[in-house]
Amino acid sequence: MFRFPDSVTFDTAPAALEQAAQALAQPQPMFDLGGCRQFDSSLLAVLLELSRRAAARGLRCAFQQPAPNLRKLAHLYGVDAMLFDEAADTAGWPEGRRAPARLLRCWALTTLFAPACRRVR
């Protein structure tokens, strides 16, 4: 399980992504957000990119212990169910299929985090 640092902001997001991406080698990638208390929307960009990479391998990330303010921020951007709800894996997609990874990436890049994602990549 990868434990996120206490701070993930626009400046530290690229390093956090590269460190966290190592957990994608596990059969079930798990990420502990409990210690991450200082963050901005760049953290959501990191979580979406991790989800996209995992989905490309047929996996789903488990993000544990998100701070209440992180859940609120995710809700504000409309990605709370995608990141923190177990049922979101199949909700809204025909025949129990997952959202295509390219759709998740495209949506994250164009709608929410274009500047942050360019820097994270």
C-alpha positions, -999 to +999 in steps of 0.1 A: +000+000+000+013+034-010+010+061+017+006+096+002+027+124+018+012+150+040+012+175+012+003+171-025+000+204-044+006+216-080+044+217-073+046+183-058+020+164-078+045+150-105+067+135-079+037+121-059+024+105-091+056+088-100+061+075-064+024+063-062+025+047-096+048+020-082+018+006-063+001-002-097+024-033-099+003-049-072-028-071-081-050-046-062-034-011-060-042+004-026-034+040-016-036+055+019-047+091+018-050+094+056-018+114+061-024+138+032-038+169+049-026+197+026-036+194-010-053+212-039-070+199-071-037+185-083-042+156-059-074+148-077-055+149-110-030+124-095-058+101-083-075+102-117-043+094-135-036+065-112-072+053-118-066+056-156-034+036-155-050+009-134-080+007-157-057+003-186-044-029-169-079-041-159-075-030-123-093-006-099-075+016-074-086+016-038-082+050-022-085+047+015-090+073+043-096+104+021-099+136+042-134+150+044-122+181+024-108+159-003-142+142-006-158+176-008-134+187-035-140+155-054-177+160-051-174+196-063-157+183-095-181+154-099-155+127-094-162+115-059-181+084-069-155+076-095-127+077-069-142+067-036-173+047-043-169+009-048-201+008-069-188+035-093-168+008-111-199-002-130-225+025-123-239+041-154-222+019-179-240-006-200-238-043-191-216-036-161-188-023-182-163+002-168-157+036-183-130+033-209-096+044-196-092+068-226-125+084-216-114+089-180-081+105-192-097+127-218-123+139-193-097+146-166-074+164-191-100+185-208-126+193-181-109+195-148-072+195-146-056+205-179-028+225-164-021+201-136-023+170-158+002+185-183+026+190-155+019+155-138+024+136-171 
